[in-house]
Amino acid sequence: MLGDPLALSVALVVVLIALGALVVVSNLRVSSALRLQSAALETDSLFTDARLEVAQETLAVRTYRAEPSAANQKSRTDRPINAVPARSHPQPRSKRRAGATSGTTRCIQAESSPHRGC
């Protein structure tokens, strides 16, 4: 009535193997997409951190130029800079150097002191 039982069993096995292959291929594609997303999020995090550091540095420069007192100068030179240098390869947050003095800070201080240079 419905056909050969052997043919139906073979058809069922083929369908189950195809479904298993679909699961494996889908899993590989999803894991690949997740790795790409993770890398993109890390890059986005680096750019966000750099943008915030630039904004903080700009604010500090404006504050120092508006009132070049010793307190403003000390707060600018003691502040750790976590931004990634423009010419270096970006590193993850955990490997970045903290405590570096900003080149902009040194150049602005050099403008107010004849004994220093940029």
N, C-alpha and C positions, 0 to 999 in steps of 0.2 A: 503494500500500500504506500508506504512513505519512501521506500527505496531500500537499498542494500544496507544492513546494519554496519557492515565494515566501512562503507563509504561515509556514512554519517559519523562514525567514530573518528575517521581520518579528518573529516571536515571540522569536527569539534576540536581536535588536537591542533589543527592549523590555526583556527581562530584563537585558541588559548595561547599559542606561541606568538602570534601576531600581537595580542594584547600585552604579553610580557615584554616583547621587544619595544612596543610603544611606551611602556612604563620606564624602561631603561633609558631609551633615547630622550624622553621628556625630562627625566631626572638629570641627565648629563647637560642638557640645554639650560635647565633652571640653575644648576650649580655654576655653570659658566657665566650666566647673566648675573648671578649674585656676586661673583668675583669682580666682574666689571663694575657693578654698582658700588661695591666696597671701595675700589680704587677711586672711583669718581667722588665718593663722599669724603675720602681722605684729602683729595685735591681741593675740593670745595672748602674743607676745614682749613687747609693751609692758606687759601686765598682770603677767607674770612678773617683769620688771625692776622694776616698781613694788613688787611684793610683797617682793622681795629688799631693795630700798632701805628699805622700811618696817621690815623685820625688823632690818636693820643699824642703823637709826636708833633703834629701840626698845632694842637691846642697848647702843648707845652712851649713851642716856639713862640706862639702869639703871646702867651703869658710872660715869657722871658723878655720879649721885645717891649711889651707894654711896661713892665716893671723889672729891669735887670738887677734885682737885688741878689745878695749872697744866698738868701734862702731859696729863691727860685733857681739859681744856678746849681746849688747843691742838690735840690730835688730832681733836677734834670739829669745831672751826671750820675746820680746814685740809682736811677730807675733802670731795672733790667730790661733789655730789649730782646724780644723773642721772635722778631720777624726774620724771615728767611732772606738772606742776601740775594739780590736780583740775579747775579751771575752764577750762583751755586745751584747744585741739584737739590730740590726740595727734600727735606727729611721729615719723617713722622714726628709728631709732637714729643714723643718720649726721648728722641735723640737730639733735640734741639739744644743749643747752648743758651744758658741763661746768664745774665750779669754783664753782657757786653755793653760798652758805651757806644752810643749812637754817633755816627760820623757827622750828622747834622748838628748835634749838640756841640761837638768840638769845633765845628766851623763857625757857629754863631758865637761861641765864647771867644774864638780867635778874632772876630770882628771887634769885640770890645777890649781886647788886650793886644798891645803892639808886640808882645814877646812870643806869641803863639802863631802858628800857621796851620792852614787846613791840610 
